[in-house]
């Protein structure tokens, strides 16, 4: 499944790396791509292994708000 | 010696950490404090061991411009 999340507060390449890194660490996430300019985070994941709530929590743990 | 540098482009806590970390790695730097809101980086250092040019280069290597 592919889903785009709206994330507030990503301001630089470090932020991008921390969000993508946190998502990629989750079992079931196949691809994560964060766009700092738009705040969009595109995630491809296996719904049998991980859900949208877990994706959001992983991002929030890095200190960013998910809309 | 204490010196305040003007740094462009620090936007978040990761930026602060990367600038301070790069400065603290230099022999002769006693203290480094970056303020993301103002762009001011305050450095206390031993002039016998390190000079302002080396401080600026360390910051620039992290991807920020020093005025």
Backbone of each chain as nested JSON, in Angstrom:
{
  "chains": [
    {"id": "A", "residues": [
      {"number": 1, "name": "UNK", "atoms": {"N": [0.841, -1.188, 0.0], "CA": [0.0, 0.0, 0.0], "C": [0.88, 1.244, 0.0]}},
      {"number": 2, "name": "UNK", "atoms": {"N": [0.386, 2.3, -0.626], "CA": [1.147, 3.544, -0.635], "C": [0.288, 4.637, -0.023]}},
      {"number": 3, "name": "UNK", "atoms": {"N": [0.9, 5.429, 0.823], "CA": [0.151, 6.446, 1.553], "C": [1.022, 7.695, 1.67]}},
      {"number": 4, "name": "UNK", "atoms": {"N": [0.402, 8.868, 1.546], "CA": [1.142, 10.117, 1.743], "C": [0.667, 10.791, 3.016]}},
      {"number": 5, "name": "UNK", "atoms": {"N": [1.603, 11.067, 3.913], "CA": [1.281, 11.733, 5.178], "C": [1.728, 13.186, 5.108]}},
      {"number": 6, "name": "UNK", "atoms": {"N": [0.98, 14.068, 5.783], "CA": [1.363, 15.474, 5.887], "C": [2.09, 15.692, 7.199]}},
      {"number": 7, "name": "UNK", "atoms": {"N": [3.333, 16.12, 7.117], "CA": [4.148, 16.266, 8.322], "C": [4.598, 17.717, 8.477]}},
      {"number": 8, "name": "UNK", "atoms": {"N": [4.406, 18.243, 9.679], "CA": [4.792, 19.615, 9.98], "C": [6.163, 19.666, 10.646]}},
      {"number": 9, "name": "UNK", "atoms": {"N": [6.973, 20.637, 10.264], "CA": [8.186, 20.926, 11.022], "C": [9.477, 20.372, 10.457]}},
      {"number": 10, "name": "UNK", "atoms": {"N": [9.406, 19.668, 9.338], "CA": [10.659, 19.183, 8.754], "C": [11.326, 20.365, 8.047]}},
      {"number": 11, "name": "UNK", "atoms": {"N": [12.515, 20.723, 8.482], "CA": [13.104, 21.958, 7.954], "C": [14.417, 21.775, 7.218]}},
      {"number": 12, "name": "UNK", "atoms": {"N": [14.991, 20.595, 7.288], "CA": [16.319, 20.455, 6.652], "C": [16.599, 18.999, 6.314]}},
      {"number": 13, "name": "UNK", "atoms": {"N": [17.731, 18.769, 5.731], "CA": [18.114, 17.414, 5.342], "C": [18.245, 16.462, 6.508]}},
      {"number": 14, "name": "UNK", "atoms": {"N": [18.632, 16.997, 7.686], "CA": [18.685, 16.144, 8.876], "C": [17.291, 15.658, 9.236]}},
      {"number": 15, "name": "UNK", "atoms": {"N": [16.321, 16.548, 9.118], "CA": [14.932, 16.187, 9.447], "C": [14.441, 15.097, 8.493]}},
      {"number": 16, "name": "UNK", "atoms": {"N": [14.717, 15.306, 7.224], "CA": [14.348, 14.315, 6.214], "C": [14.935, 12.946, 6.564]}},
      {"number": 17, "name": "UNK", "atoms": {"N": [16.209, 12.936, 6.904], "CA": [16.888, 11.678, 7.218], "C": [16.31, 11.043, 8.468]}},
      {"number": 18, "name": "UNK", "atoms": {"N": [15.939, 11.843, 9.462], "CA": [15.439, 11.235, 10.699], "C": [14.048, 10.651, 10.492]}},
      {"number": 19, "name": "UNK", "atoms": {"N": [13.219, 11.316, 9.705], "CA": [11.878, 10.788, 9.427], "C": [11.962, 9.522, 8.572]}},
      {"number": 20, "name": "UNK", "atoms": {"N": [12.729, 9.582, 7.508], "CA": [12.851, 8.399, 6.637], "C": [13.484, 7.238, 7.393]}},
      {"number": 21, "name": "UNK", "atoms": {"N": [14.485, 7.532, 8.214], "CA": [15.164, 6.488, 8.978], "C": [14.215, 5.8, 9.951]}},
      {"number": 22, "name": "UNK", "atoms": {"N": [13.393, 6.601, 10.631], "CA": [12.453, 6.037, 11.606], "C": [11.429, 5.138, 10.906]}},
      {"number": 23, "name": "UNK", "atoms": {"N": [10.964, 5.555, 9.741], "CA": [9.989, 4.75, 9.0], "C": [10.632, 3.469, 8.484]}},
      {"number": 24, "name": "UNK", "atoms": {"N": [11.819, 3.598, 7.93], "CA": [12.475, 2.422, 7.365], "C": [12.814, 1.369, 8.415]}},
      {"number": 25, "name": "UNK", "atoms": {"N": [12.906, 1.797, 9.673], "CA": [13.202, 0.84, 10.736], "C": [11.993, -0.048, 11.067]}},
      {"number": 26, "name": "UNK", "atoms": {"N": [10.805, 0.396, 10.674], "CA": [9.605, -0.392, 10.962], "C": [9.519, -1.592, 10.037]}},
      {"number": 27, "name": "UNK", "atoms": {"N": [9.227, -2.751, 10.628], "CA": [9.028, -3.948, 9.83], "C": [7.78, -3.742, 8.97]}},
      {"number": 28, "name": "UNK", "atoms": {"N": [7.882, -3.961, 7.681], "CA": [6.747, -3.784, 6.78], "C": [6.84, -2.537, 5.918]}},
      {"number": 29, "name": "UNK", "atoms": {"N": [7.725, -1.619, 6.282], "CA": [7.899, -0.426, 5.443], "C": [8.875, -0.756, 4.32]}},
      {"number": 30, "name": "UNK", "atoms": {"N": [8.41, -0.555, 3.105], "CA": [9.241, -0.885, 1.95], "C": [10.016, 0.322, 1.429]}},
      {"number": 31, "name": "UNK", "atoms": {"N": [9.373, 1.485, 1.497], "CA": [10.034, 2.687, 0.99], "C": [9.459, 3.897, 1.706]}},
      {"number": 32, "name": "UNK", "atoms": {"N": [10.318, 4.855, 2.04], "CA": [9.856, 6.097, 2.663], "C": [10.616, 7.254, 2.042]}},
      {"number": 33, "name": "UNK", "atoms": {"N": [9.86, 8.268, 1.637], "CA": [10.477, 9.428, 0.98], "C": [9.837, 10.687, 1.55]}},
      {"number": 34, "name": "UNK", "atoms": {"N": [10.645, 11.498, 2.225], "CA": [10.134, 12.74, 2.81], "C": [10.569, 13.928, 1.964]}},
      {"number": 35, "name": "UNK", "atoms": {"N": [9.634, 14.834, 1.744], "CA": [9.923, 16.058, 0.994], "C": [9.849, 17.236, 1.969]}},
      {"number": 36, "name": "UNK", "atoms": {"N": [11.004, 17.826, 2.244], "CA": [11.076, 18.888, 3.242], "C": [10.3, 20.125, 2.783]}},
      {"number": 37, "name": "UNK", "atoms": {"N": [10.336, 20.413, 1.506], "CA": [9.685, 21.624, 0.989], "C": [8.168, 21.566, 1.096]}},
      {"number": 38, "name": "UNK", "atoms": {"N": [7.593, 20.395, 0.837], "CA": [6.128, 20.279, 0.847], "C": [5.583, 19.689, 2.143]}},
      {"number": 39, "name": "UNK", "atoms": {"N": [6.444, 19.047, 2.943], "CA": [5.979, 18.378, 4.153], "C": [5.297, 17.047, 3.883]}},
      {"number": 40, "name": "UNK", "atoms": {"N": [5.356, 16.586, 2.637], "CA": [4.726, 15.307, 2.3], "C": [5.714, 14.163, 2.531]}},
      {"number": 41, "name": "UNK", "atoms": {"N": [5.21, 13.104, 3.151], "CA": [6.024, 11.903, 3.342], "C": [5.295, 10.746, 2.687]}},
      {"number": 42, "name": "UNK", "atoms": {"N": [5.923, 10.197, 1.684], "CA": [5.319, 9.108, 0.939], "C": [5.882, 7.778, 1.441]}},
      {"number": 43, "name": "UNK", "atoms": {"N": [4.975, 6.888, 1.835], "CA": [5.417, 5.618, 2.406], "C": [4.764, 4.456, 1.673]}},
      {"number": 44, "name": "UNK", "atoms": {"N": [5.569, 3.515, 1.268], "CA": [5.053, 2.266, 0.698], "C": [5.254, 1.18, 1.741]}},
      {"number": 45, "name": "UNK", "atoms": {"N": [4.164, 0.493, 2.104], "CA": [4.27, -0.48, 3.195], "C": [3.323, -1.658, 3.0]}},
      {"number": 46, "name": "UNK", "atoms": {"N": [3.63, -2.713, 3.741], "CA": [2.838, -3.938, 3.712], "C": [1.792, -3.843, 4.824]}},
      {"number": 47, "name": "UNK", "atoms": {"N": [0.517, -3.732, 4.428], "CA": [-0.559, -3.557, 5.412], "C": [-0.705, -4.731, 6.367]}},
      {"number": 48, "name": "UNK", "atoms": {"N": [-0.178, -5.871, 5.991], "CA": [-0.262, -7.038, 6.876], "C": [0.718, -6.909, 8.039]}},
      {"number": 49, "name": "UNK", "atoms": {"N": [1.721, -6.038, 7.865], "CA": [2.764, -5.937, 8.899], "C": [2.732, -4.634, 9.69]}},
      {"number": 50, "name": "UNK", "atoms": {"N": [2.25, -3.573, 9.064], "CA": [2.308, -2.273, 9.745], "C": [1.108, -1.436, 9.289]}},
      {"number": 51, "name": "UNK", "atoms": {"N": [0.6, -0.602, 10.202], "CA": [-0.537, 0.237, 9.815], "C": [-0.183, 1.729, 9.869]}},
      {"number": 52, "name": "UNK", "atoms": {"N": [-1.133, 2.539, 9.406], "CA": [-0.866, 3.969, 9.322], "C": [-0.6, 4.581, 10.692]}},
      {"number": 53, "name": "UNK", "atoms": {"N": [-1.267, 4.068, 11.711], "CA": [-1.057, 4.6, 13.059], "C": [0.402, 4.421, 13.5]}},
      {"number": 54, "name": "UNK", "atoms": {"N": [0.969, 3.267, 13.197], "CA": [2.368, 3.013, 13.567], "C": [3.317, 3.93, 12.796]}},
      {"number": 55, "name": "UNK", "atoms": {"N": [2.983, 4.222, 11.532], "CA": [3.797, 5.149, 10.744], "C": [3.78, 6.53, 11.396]}},
      {"number": 56, "name": "UNK", "atoms": {"N": [2.569, 6.974, 11.758], "CA": [2.434, 8.3, 12.372], "C": [3.201, 8.384, 13.687]}},
      {"number": 57, "name": "UNK", "atoms": {"N": [3.089, 7.329, 14.478], "CA": [3.784, 7.34, 15.775], "C": [5.297, 7.402, 15.594]}},
      {"number": 58, "name": "UNK", "atoms": {"N": [5.804, 6.697, 14.593], "CA": [7.251, 6.708, 14.348], "C": [7.716, 8.116, 13.984]}},
      {"number": 59, "name": "UNK", "atoms": {"N": [6.905, 8.821, 13.219], "CA": [7.256, 10.195, 12.837], "C": [7.163, 11.123, 14.046]}},
      {"number": 60, "name": "UNK", "atoms": {"N": [6.094, 10.961, 14.817], "CA": [5.905, 11.824, 15.989], "C": [7.017, 11.638, 17.017]}},
      {"number": 61, "name": "UNK", "atoms": {"N": [7.505, 10.412, 17.125], "CA": [8.61, 10.155, 18.06], "C": [9.873, 10.923, 17.678]}},
      {"number": 62, "name": "UNK", "atoms": {"N": [9.991, 11.275, 16.421], "CA": [11.133, 12.072, 15.967], "C": [10.92, 13.569, 16.237]}},
      {"number": 63, "name": "UNK", "atoms": {"N": [9.733, 13.916, 16.72], "CA": [9.486, 15.307, 17.089], "C": [8.686, 16.109, 16.073]}},
      {"number": 64, "name": "UNK", "atoms": {"N": [8.023, 15.429, 15.147], "CA": [7.245, 16.13, 14.122], "C": [5.764, 15.822, 14.283]}},
      {"number": 65, "name": "UNK", "atoms": {"N": [4.944, 16.781, 13.879], "CA": [3.494, 16.567, 13.944], "C": [2.981, 16.027, 12.619]}},
      {"number": 66, "name": "UNK", "atoms": {"N": [2.107, 15.045, 12.707], "CA": [1.46, 14.495, 11.514], "C": [0.012, 14.971, 11.523]}},
      {"number": 67, "name": "UNK", "atoms": {"N": [-0.416, 15.518, 10.413], "CA": [-1.79, 16.034, 10.338], "C": [-2.794, 14.91, 10.143]}}
    ]},
    {"id": "B", "residues": [
      {"number": 1, "name": "UNK", "atoms": {"N": [39.729, 32.724, 24.212], "CA": [39.076, 33.77, 23.434], "C": [37.632, 33.364, 23.148]}},
      {"number": 2, "name": "UNK", "atoms": {"N": [36.757, 34.362, 23.09], "CA": [35.362, 34.077, 22.78], "C": [34.967, 34.852, 21.533]}},
      {"number": 3, "name": "UNK", "atoms": {"N": [34.264, 34.207, 20.662], "CA": [33.926, 34.816, 19.38], "C": [32.512, 34.386, 18.997]}},
      {"number": 4, "name": "UNK", "atoms": {"N": [31.75, 35.31, 18.423], "CA": [30.419, 34.959, 17.93], "C": [30.391, 35.0, 16.416]}},
      {"number": 5, "name": "UNK", "atoms": {"N": [30.004, 33.9, 15.794], "CA": [29.934, 33.823, 14.335], "C": [28.474, 33.885, 13.897]}},
      {"number": 6, "name": "UNK", "atoms": {"N": [28.254, 34.509, 12.745], "CA": [26.907, 34.545, 12.162], "C": [26.774, 33.423, 11.149]}},
      {"number": 7, "name": "UNK", "atoms": {"N": [25.849, 32.52, 11.383], "CA": [25.714, 31.339, 10.524], "C": [24.316, 31.315, 9.891]}},
      {"number": 8, "name": "UNK", "atoms": {"N": [24.283, 31.114, 8.59], "CA": [23.028, 31.052, 7.842], "C": [22.585, 29.605, 7.638]}},
      {"number": 9, "name": "UNK", "atoms": {"N": [21.295, 29.355, 7.799], "CA": [20.753, 28.073, 7.362], "C": [20.505, 27.042, 8.44]}},
      {"number": 10, "name": "UNK", "atoms": {"N": [20.824, 27.39, 9.694], "CA": [20.53, 26.428, 10.757], "C": [19.033, 26.511, 11.048]}},
      {"number": 11, "name": "UNK", "atoms": {"N": [18.335, 25.395, 10.855], "CA": [16.874, 25.475, 10.953], "C": [16.266, 24.621, 12.048]}},
      {"number": 12, "name": "UNK", "atoms": {"N": [17.021, 23.75, 12.652], "CA": [16.408, 22.862, 13.65], "C": [17.442, 22.348, 14.635]}},
      {"number": 13, "name": "UNK", "atoms": {"N": [16.963, 21.541, 15.562], "CA": [17.847, 20.99, 16.578], "C": [18.952, 20.111, 16.024]}},
      {"number": 14, "name": "UNK", "atoms": {"N": [18.668, 19.44, 14.893], "CA": [19.712, 18.627, 14.263], "C": [20.833, 19.523, 13.754]}},
      {"number": 15, "name": "UNK", "atoms": {"N": [20.455, 20.678, 13.211], "CA": [21.454, 21.621, 12.699], "C": [22.333, 22.133, 13.834]}},
      {"number": 16, "name": "UNK", "atoms": {"N": [21.671, 22.503, 14.906], "CA": [22.392, 22.969, 16.104], "C": [23.407, 21.912, 16.55]}},
      {"number": 17, "name": "UNK", "atoms": {"N": [22.955, 20.673, 16.627], "CA": [23.827, 19.586, 17.085], "C": [24.984, 19.357, 16.125]}},
      {"number": 18, "name": "UNK", "atoms": {"N": [24.729, 19.477, 14.826], "CA": [25.813, 19.183, 13.881], "C": [26.863, 20.291, 13.892]}},
      {"number": 19, "name": "UNK", "atoms": {"N": [26.431, 21.541, 14.063], "CA": [27.392, 22.653, 14.13], "C": [28.197, 22.586, 15.43]}},
      {"number": 20, "name": "UNK", "atoms": {"N": [27.504, 22.405, 16.52], "CA": [28.217, 22.336, 17.808], "C": [29.153, 21.123, 17.847]}},
      {"number": 21, "name": "UNK", "atoms": {"N": [28.689, 20.009, 17.309], "CA": [29.515, 18.803, 17.301], "C": [30.782, 18.98, 16.482]}},
      {"number": 22, "name": "UNK", "atoms": {"N": [30.648, 19.634, 15.323], "CA": [31.822, 19.855, 14.459], "C": [32.823, 20.772, 15.139]}},
      {"number": 23, "name": "UNK", "atoms": {"N": [32.34, 21.784, 15.828], "CA": [33.247, 22.706, 16.524], "C": [33.925, 22.02, 17.707]}},
      {"number": 24, "name": "UNK", "atoms": {"N": [33.15, 21.27, 18.458], "CA": [33.711, 20.608, 19.638], "C": [34.764, 19.555, 19.292]}},
      {"number": 25, "name": "UNK", "atoms": {"N": [34.698, 19.076, 18.063], "CA": [35.696, 18.076, 17.644], "C": [37.071, 18.71, 17.392]}},
      {"number": 26, "name": "UNK", "atoms": {"N": [37.103, 20.037, 17.208], "CA": [38.371, 20.711, 16.943], "C": [39.188, 20.836, 18.226]}},
      {"number": 27, "name": "UNK", "atoms": {"N": [40.468, 20.508, 18.133], "CA": [41.352, 20.678, 19.271], "C": [41.474, 22.179, 19.565]}},
      {"number": 28, "name": "UNK", "atoms": {"N": [41.23, 22.568, 20.79], "CA": [41.319, 23.975, 21.161], "C": [39.973, 24.632, 21.394]}},
      {"number": 29, "name": "UNK", "atoms": {"N": [38.918, 23.99, 20.94], "CA": [37.578, 24.538, 21.19], "C": [37.117, 24.08, 22.577]}},
      {"number": 30, "name": "UNK", "atoms": {"N": [36.803, 25.062, 23.411], "CA": [36.397, 24.745, 24.775], "C": [34.876, 24.668, 24.917]}},
      {"number": 31, "name": "UNK", "atoms": {"N": [34.184, 25.52, 24.177], "CA": [32.728, 25.526, 24.27], "C": [32.142, 26.058, 22.978]}},
      {"number": 32, "name": "UNK", "atoms": {"N": [31.04, 25.469, 22.534], "CA": [30.347, 25.946, 21.339], "C": [28.857, 25.911, 21.603]}},
      {"number": 33, "name": "UNK", "atoms": {"N": [28.201, 27.013, 21.305], "CA": [26.755, 27.109, 21.552], "C": [26.114, 27.766, 20.342]}},
      {"number": 34, "name": "UNK", "atoms": {"N": [25.272, 27.034, 19.652], "CA": [24.596, 27.571, 18.472], "C": [23.149, 27.905, 18.806]}},
      {"number": 35, "name": "UNK", "atoms": {"N": [22.708, 29.059, 18.359], "CA": [21.312, 29.482, 18.55], "C": [20.62, 29.476, 17.195]}},
      {"number": 36, "name": "UNK", "atoms": {"N": [19.702, 28.546, 17.027], "CA": [19.05, 28.371, 15.731], "C": [18.191, 29.589, 15.364]}},
      {"number": 37, "name": "UNK", "atoms": {"N": [17.554, 30.187, 16.352], "CA": [16.65, 31.314, 16.084], "C": [17.399, 32.544, 15.58]}},
      {"number": 38, "name": "UNK", "atoms": {"N": [18.576, 32.801, 16.146], "CA": [19.312, 34.016, 15.775], "C": [20.412, 33.747, 14.751]}},
      {"number": 39, "name": "UNK", "atoms": {"N": [20.809, 32.486, 14.585], "CA": [21.935, 32.174, 13.71], "C": [23.29, 32.484, 14.323]}},
      {"number": 40, "name": "UNK", "atoms": {"N": [23.312, 32.832, 15.598], "CA": [24.583, 33.151, 16.266], "C": [25.205, 31.88, 16.837]}},
      {"number": 41, "name": "UNK", "atoms": {"N": [26.499, 31.73, 16.593], "CA": [27.228, 30.605, 17.178], "C": [28.352, 31.176, 18.036]}},
      {"number": 42, "name": "UNK", "atoms": {"N": [28.257, 30.914, 19.317], "CA": [29.244, 31.441, 20.248], "C": [30.278, 30.353, 20.548]}},
      {"number": 43, "name": "UNK", "atoms": {"N": [31.547, 30.7, 20.323], "CA": [32.607, 29.709, 20.5], "C": [33.672, 30.247, 21.447]}},
      {"number": 44, "name": "UNK", "atoms": {"N": [34.032, 29.449, 22.415], "CA": [35.155, 29.775, 23.292], "C": [36.295, 28.831, 22.931]}},
      {"number": 45, "name": "UNK", "atoms": {"N": [37.454, 29.424, 22.613], "CA": [38.55, 28.58, 22.125], "C": [39.914, 29.127, 22.523]}},
      {"number": 46, "name": "UNK", "atoms": {"N": [40.896, 28.264, 22.429], "CA": [42.283, 28.598, 22.745], "C": [42.969, 29.037, 21.457]}},
      {"number": 47, "name": "UNK", "atoms": {"N": [43.311, 30.318, 21.405], "CA": [43.905, 30.878, 20.181], "C": [45.248, 30.252, 19.814]}},
      {"number": 48, "name": "UNK", "atoms": {"N": [45.883, 29.627, 20.785], "CA": [47.173, 28.986, 20.504], "C": [46.962, 27.686, 19.715]}},
      {"number": 49, "name": "UNK", "atoms": {"N": [45.743, 27.15, 19.777], "CA": [45.492, 25.843, 19.147], "C": [44.619, 25.905, 17.899]}},
      {"number": 50, "name": "UNK", "atoms": {"N": [43.739, 26.898, 17.826], "CA": [42.8, 26.934, 16.71], "C": [42.466, 28.394, 16.392]}},
      {"number": 51, "name": "UNK", "atoms": {"N": [42.211, 28.684, 15.126], "CA": [41.884, 30.069, 14.771], "C": [40.476, 30.167, 14.172]}},
      {"number": 52, "name": "UNK", "atoms": {"N": [40.068, 31.399, 13.951], "CA": [38.703, 31.641, 13.494], "C": [38.447, 30.985, 12.138]}},
      {"number": 53, "name": "UNK", "atoms": {"N": [39.459, 30.981, 11.287], "CA": [39.302, 30.37, 9.971], "C": [38.945, 28.885, 10.085]}},
      {"number": 54, "name": "UNK", "atoms": {"N": [39.601, 28.204, 10.998], "CA": [39.317, 26.771, 11.189], "C": [37.908, 26.555, 11.722]}},
      {"number": 55, "name": "UNK", "atoms": {"N": [37.458, 27.473, 12.582], "CA": [36.076, 27.378, 13.092], "C": [35.086, 27.512, 11.945]}},
      {"number": 56, "name": "UNK", "atoms": {"N": [35.336, 28.521, 11.105], "CA": [34.432, 28.756, 9.966], "C": [34.401, 27.563, 9.02]}},
      {"number": 57, "name": "UNK", "atoms": {"N": [35.583, 27.004, 8.759], "CA": [35.643, 25.853, 7.847], "C": [34.879, 24.652, 8.404]}},
      {"number": 58, "name": "UNK", "atoms": {"N": [34.971, 24.45, 9.716], "CA": [34.26, 23.32, 10.333], "C": [32.751, 23.485, 10.169]}},
      {"number": 59, "name": "UNK", "atoms": {"N": [32.288, 24.711, 10.298], "CA": [30.849, 24.976, 10.141], "C": [30.435, 24.807, 8.679]}},
      {"number": 60, "name": "UNK", "atoms": {"N": [31.257, 25.339, 7.785], "CA": [30.943, 25.249, 6.353], "C": [30.917, 23.795, 5.871]}},
      {"number": 61, "name": "UNK", "atoms": {"N": [31.791, 22.983, 6.446], "CA": [31.805, 21.56, 6.073], "C": [30.493, 20.859, 6.435]}},
      {"number": 62, "name": "UNK", "atoms": {"N": [29.776, 21.414, 7.398], "CA": [28.469, 20.849, 7.763], "C": [27.366, 21.345, 6.839]}},
      {"number": 63, "name": "UNK", "atoms": {"N": [27.703, 22.271, 5.94], "CA": [26.729, 22.73, 4.96], "C": [26.089, 24.078, 5.258]}},
      {"number": 64, "name": "UNK", "atoms": {"N": [26.688, 24.847, 6.15], "CA": [26.13, 26.155, 6.505], "C": [27.085, 27.258, 6.064]}},
      {"number": 65, "name": "UNK", "atoms": {"N": [26.503, 28.432, 5.785], "CA": [27.326, 29.574, 5.405], "C": [27.638, 30.432, 6.623]}},
      {"number": 66, "name": "UNK", "atoms": {"N": [28.897, 30.845, 6.706], "CA": [29.307, 31.749, 7.78], "C": [29.532, 33.121, 7.168]}},
      {"number": 67, "name": "UNK", "atoms": {"N": [28.953, 34.136, 7.762], "CA": [29.08, 35.49, 7.2], "C": [30.438, 36.091, 7.541]}}
    ]}
  ]
}
